[in-house]
């Protein structure tokens, strides 16, 4: 199976989501958040820096729950809806 490269917009969407997750974590230990979300700390790091621009839906849900972040806000940031400012 050949993986189709991500478009520039998909990459930007992942970067926006990563920035939101990083901001929402607000200094809390990555290991703690990753464990609560059911992912590895390495996966969390890749998401936060934009190296994993399209994490699975379950991963995003787990992160939102672990961070107390409304899933709808993550969706809006990922889509780039409205103002792209990230506010928690």
N, C-alpha and C positions, 0 to 999 in steps of 0.2 A: 504494500500500500504506500503510495506516495503522499506525503504531507504537503498540502498547498500552503505556500508562504502567506504569512499574515500581511494584510494591507497596512499602509502607514496609519490609517485611522484606527485599525484594531490595535496597533502598537500604542498609539496615543491613549486609547481607552484603557489599556492595561496600565499605562503610566499614571493616569488619573486615579484609577482604583488603588494602585500601590501607594500613591501619596495620601489618599484618604485613610487607608489602613494604617500607615505609618503615623499619621497625625492622631488618629483615634487611639492608637496604642499609648501615646503620650508618656513615654518613658517607662511603661510597665515592661517587665522582663519578657523578651521574646519567647523564651522557653515556656513560660507560664501561659502566654496567649496561645502559642502553638499547641500545647498539650490540651488546653481547654477547647480548641477548635478541632482537635483530632488530626492535626497535620504535624509534619516535622518542622523543627526550627529552620532548617534549610529551605523548605518550601515557603515558609513565611518570609524569609529574607528575600527569596527570589521574587515573590509577589510585591513586596515593598519597594524593591529597586526597579521593578518593571521588566525583569528578565523572564517572568511568567505572565505574559499579557492576557492569557485567557484561561484563568483557573476554572476548575469545574464548579458547577452551581452549588454542589454540596460543600465545597471548600469555602465559597463565599458566604453561604448561609452560616457555616460553623464559625467563621471569623466574625461575622456580624453579631452572632449570639455571644461569643466570647468577649467582644468589645463593647457590648451594649449599644451597638450601632444599628439604626433602623435599616433593614434590607432595602427599603424604597430609596433611601438616601444613597446607598451604594449603587443602585441601579441608575439613578439620575446622574451621578458623577461619572459612572462608566459610559453612559450614553453621551455625556457632555451637554445635558439639558440645561438650558438657561445659563446662568453665570457659572463659570467653571471654578469659582473660588471654593475652596474646601473649608467648610466651617463645621465644627462639631458642637 
